[in-house]
Amino acid sequence: MSTPLNGSLLRGFEILGLFTADRPEITAALVQKELGLNAATAHRFLATLEAAGALHAVRRGAYRLGTGLIELGALAEQTNPALRRIQPILDELRDRLNESVMVCRLSRQGPTCALVATAERPITVSIRTGTTLSLLNSAQGRLWLAELSPTERATLAQRTGETPAAELPALLDAMEPELDRIRADGVARNAGDAEPDIGAVAVPLRDRQGKVALTLSVFGPLNRFTAEHGDRLEPAIREAATRISDLLSA
């Protein structure tokens, strides 16, 4: 029999998951809207997180992340052996391909940059850790969508708020053939779909259970990321993905 989970604790982490690099501040009204809570419950959770040091009130009903989380985040980076061991592989892949490389995790808002190695080119594409990408249009997002059931896809896509809920069923149905191909081939590509003039090739990073834990992508200006260029990059990306997946499974 599985151990019952603490719903309040999970809800607290859902609230923390509302923060992004582009949304460093949340309000009680936002928590109510995003998580479907009533006003009293939203305020109670926010007050509790503030008392725990996870949040800091900047004005009435508005919060930013607290110093307690900053300390825990720094400790996580220092003590997480997987992240420390993945970065050198990214640096090596960047140097080998002379292209920028990124690892994303999946957050409530969509694929979020966790690690990056930027190519030292006169013209390149730069991204910061903590930046959230499109779930529906990025190569990284499509990798996760390809692994999910139709119901799970719809739920996740609705949470990101990228597309009006009424338009999602038709959009996801139209994506089904591409997601089938991604699932079969184990690779996704982006040719200006998420951001104009940016191309990417992405592959999944799997844990010991075979589930997608992270995604690995190589990206750059679209005028360089032709289909032929992607074909040349793909073997090296897959090789690096195997090495990282072995670390995640260790």
Phi and psi in degrees as a GROMACS rama.xvg file:
@    title "Ramachandran Plot"
@    xaxis  label "Phi"
@    yaxis  label "Psi"
@TYPE xy
-72.3783  153.448  SER-2
-74.7239  129.303  THR-3
-61.297  141.104  PRO-4
-93.6535  153.28  LEU-5
-85.8404  106.978  ASN-6
-63.2114  -35.5122  GLY-7
-67.5343  -39.316  SER-8
-65.6122  -42.4641  LEU-9
-61.463  -39.4275  LEU-10
-65.2373  -38.2532  ARG-11
-60.6566  -40.4196  GLY-12
-70.8524  -31.0786  PHE-13
-61.7487  -39.3374  GLU-14
-65.1593  -44.0413  ILE-15
-63.2625  -30.6144  LEU-16
-70.6916  -9.25038  GLY-17
-74.7783  -18.351  LEU-18
-77.1539  139.63  PHE-19
-139.386  172.476  THR-20
-62.0393  -33.3307  ALA-21
-86.83  -11.6147  ASP-22
-131.763  75.7932  ARG-23
-76.7682  -6.26996  PRO-24
-132.675  136.144  GLU-25
-124.789  159.865  ILE-26
-121.707  164.439  THR-27
-60.9427  -37.0495  ALA-28
-63.5193  -38.8191  ALA-29
-64.9685  -43.406  LEU-30
-60.1176  -42.8799  VAL-31
-58.8651  -46.9456  GLN-32
-69.036  -47.4705  LYS-33
-70.7907  -37.2713  GLU-34
-107.608  -0.864463  LEU-35
68.7205  33.1962  GLY-36
-96.4719  154.746  LEU-37
-80.7318  169.437  ASN-38
-60.7936  -44.3924  ALA-39
-63.8049  -42.9199  ALA-40
-66.6495  -42.6609  THR-41
-60.2853  -44.8435  ALA-42
-65.6574  -37.2518  HIS-43
-65.1797  -43.9295  ARG-44
-64.0446  -43.5019  PHE-45
-64.682  -40.8593  LEU-46
-65.5041  -37.048  ALA-47
-67.0395  -44.0647  THR-48
-64.8213  -33.9884  LEU-49
-66.6508  -43.8743  GLU-50
-62.5595  -30.6683  ALA-51
-81.563  -6.12944  ALA-52
87.1475  4.02591  GLY-53
-79.3967  -26.2662  ALA-54
-126.923  158.748  LEU-55
-131.754  123.717  HIS-56
-75.9541  123.21  ALA-57
-95.7427  -23.6812  VAL-58
-165.574  175.818  ARG-59
-59.5865  119.983  ARG-60
79.7982  5.61462  GLY-61
-127.737  138.424  ALA-62
-138.365  151.629  TYR-63
-123.501  167.007  ARG-64
-63.4816  140.779  LEU-65
-87.9916  169.125  GLY-66
-66.4503  -26.0314  THR-67
-60.123  -39.4671  GLY-68
-72.781  -33.6714  LEU-69
-60.3199  -43.8136  ILE-70
-65.2096  -42.2181  GLU-71
-67.1443  -38.5272  LEU-72
-62.6496  -43.2204  GLY-73
-63.5877  -39.7705  ALA-74
-66.554  -39.0348  LEU-75
-61.6347  -42.5593  ALA-76
-65.3431  -36.1147  GLU-77
-72.7505  -33.1918  GLN-78
-105.052  -6.34513  THR-79
-83.4578  103.99  ASN-80
-66.5292  -30.4226  PRO-81
-64.6215  -48.1432  ALA-82
-62.6431  -41.0277  LEU-83
-63.3785  -33.3322  ARG-84
-87.1264  -20.0031  ARG-85
-75.7756  -39.1482  ILE-86
-54.4367  -44.39  GLN-87
-61.4104  -31.9187  PRO-88
-68.0894  -39.0381  ILE-89
-62.6614  -45.0058  LEU-90
-61.3515  -40.5733  ASP-91
-65.5935  -42.3552  GLU-92
-65.646  -41.4059  LEU-93
-58.1468  -46.7827  ARG-94
-66.2561  -36.4341  ASP-95
-68.5996  -40.8995  ARG-96
-96.7623  -16.0684  LEU-97
56.9549  40.2968  ASN-98
-135.78  156.064  GLU-99
-72.3033  146.496  SER-100
-131.879  143.949  VAL-101
-143.972  145.636  MET-102
-114.483  131.45  VAL-103
-116.57  146.568  CYS-104
-108.509  165.888  ARG-105
-100.728  120.927  LEU-106
-110.645  178.023  SER-107
-61.3476  -29.3753  ARG-108
-87.0807  -13.0537  GLN-109
132.858  -170.543  GLY-110
-61.7341  129.64  PRO-111
-124.059  130.496  THR-112
-63.7596  121.846  CYS-113
-104.281  -36.0653  ALA-114
-143.133  148.471  LEU-115
-148.997  147.88  VAL-116
-132.324  111.605  ALA-117
-91.2135  132.158  THR-118
-67.6649  144.592  ALA-119
-94.0602  73.0685  GLU-120
-114.458  155.155  ARG-121
-59.0833  -37.1807  PRO-122
-126.278  117.247  ILE-123
-148.039  -178.398  THR-124
-114.148  131.399  VAL-125
-113.617  144.062  SER-126
-143.712  145.351  ILE-127
-96.6985  149.395  ARG-128
-62.5222  142.029  THR-129
95.194  -10.9305  GLY-130
-73.1816  134.129  THR-131
-99.7884  133.747  THR-132
-101.877  170.91  LEU-133
-67.9185  133.463  SER-134
-73.7842  -40.7224  LEU-135
-84.8093  -29.9108  LEU-136
-110.391  -16.6333  ASN-137
-85.6857  154.396  SER-138
-61.5672  -38.8888  ALA-139
-64.0319  -44.7948  GLN-140
-62.1717  -41.0125  GLY-141
-66.5865  -29.6988  ARG-142
-60.2927  -44.6123  LEU-143
-68.4852  -42.6035  TRP-144
-59.3175  -36.7658  LEU-145
-64.507  -24.5723  ALA-146
-87.6294  -13.4495  GLU-147
-96.1662  158.56  LEU-148
-73.9374  161.065  SER-149
-53.955  -39.219  PRO-150
-66.4295  -43.0453  THR-151
-65.4583  -37.8051  GLU-152
-61.6036  -47.4014  ARG-153
-61.912  -41.5869  ALA-154
-63.9823  -46.893  THR-155
-65.4694  -44.5442  LEU-156
-63.8732  -36.1654  ALA-157
-67.549  -35.8635  GLN-158
-64.8953  -35.4991  ARG-159
-70.126  -25.283  THR-160
70.7747  17.4116  GLY-161
-65.6629  -38.2875  GLU-162
-129.31  141.679  THR-163
-52.2478  138.743  PRO-164
-56.0902  -35.3734  ALA-165
-66.6274  -24.8383  ALA-166
-91.9935  -12.7825  GLU-167
-63.8262  -46.0892  LEU-168
-55.0627  -47.0788  PRO-169
-65.7536  -39.0062  ALA-170
-64.8317  -46.1892  LEU-171
-67.1384  -35.6177  LEU-172
-62.5485  -40.8454  ASP-173
-67.2774  -27.1915  ALA-174
-80.8559  -12.7262  MET-175
-54.7948  -46.3513  GLU-176
-60.2725  -40.3943  PRO-177
-67.1085  -40.5264  GLU-178
-65.7248  -35.1771  LEU-179
-62.1894  -42.9924  ASP-180
-64.986  -42.7295  ARG-181
-61.4317  -43.7714  ILE-182
-63.1154  -38.061  ARG-183
-73.7916  -41.8807  ALA-184
-85.976  -23.8311  ASP-185
73.0728  25.8141  GLY-186
-151.253  144.378  VAL-187
-128.24  147.415  ALA-188
-127.813  153.172  ARG-189
-132.678  125.029  ASN-190
-122.466  69.7113  ALA-191
79.7414  12.077  GLY-192
-73.6046  -41.4233  ASP-193
-87.337  -46.0871  ALA-194
-133.264  131.239  GLU-195
-56.5146  138.161  PRO-196
71.5792  17.3308  ASP-197
-124.633  131.636  ILE-198
-117.688  157.561  GLY-199
-155.062  152.271  ALA-200
-125.362  127.264  VAL-201
-132.888  146.543  ALA-202
-134.354  156.06  VAL-203
-80.8489  152.68  PRO-204
-114.96  118.863  LEU-205
-105.562  149.232  ARG-206
-89.4833  -172.195  ASP-207
-66.4864  -20.9414  ARG-208
-87.0582  -0.771588  GLN-209
83.8574  7.19654  GLY-210
-88.1525  152.151  LYS-211
-70.7237  116.228  VAL-212
-99.4807  -35.5734  ALA-213
-148.381  171.974  LEU-214
-127.605  148.771  THR-215
-118.135  130.845  LEU-216
-138.206  151.387  SER-217
-114.618  133.233  VAL-218
-143.624  161.22  PHE-219
177.916  -172.66  GLY-220
-58.6999  139.293  PRO-221
-63.0355  -32.3032  LEU-222
-65.8364  -17.9869  ASN-223
-96.4821  -28.3875  ARG-224
-89.7794  64.5308  PHE-225
-74.487  171.159  THR-226
-60.9162  -38.6444  ALA-227
-66.0136  -40.3578  GLU-228
-63.9669  -41.4549  HIS-229
-60.9345  -39.2683  GLY-230
-62.8705  -38.4756  ASP-231
-70.1283  -33.4718  ARG-232
-76.9557  -31.5904  LEU-233
-56.0235  -45.2723  GLU-234
-58.3175  -41.4939  PRO-235
-67.89  -37.4408  ALA-236
-64.8141  -44.0914  ILE-237
-63.5486  -38.8664  ARG-238
-63.337  -44.7766  GLU-239
-64.4647  -38.055  ALA-240
-62.6924  -38.6503  ALA-241
-62.9185  -42.8394  THR-242
-63.2097  -43.0793  ARG-243
-69.326  -40.8296  ILE-244
-61.2178  -36.3821  SER-245
-62.8292  -37.2414  ASP-246
-66.1986  -41.6003  LEU-247
-67.8067  -25.6968  LEU-248
-90.9661  -9.6891  SER-249
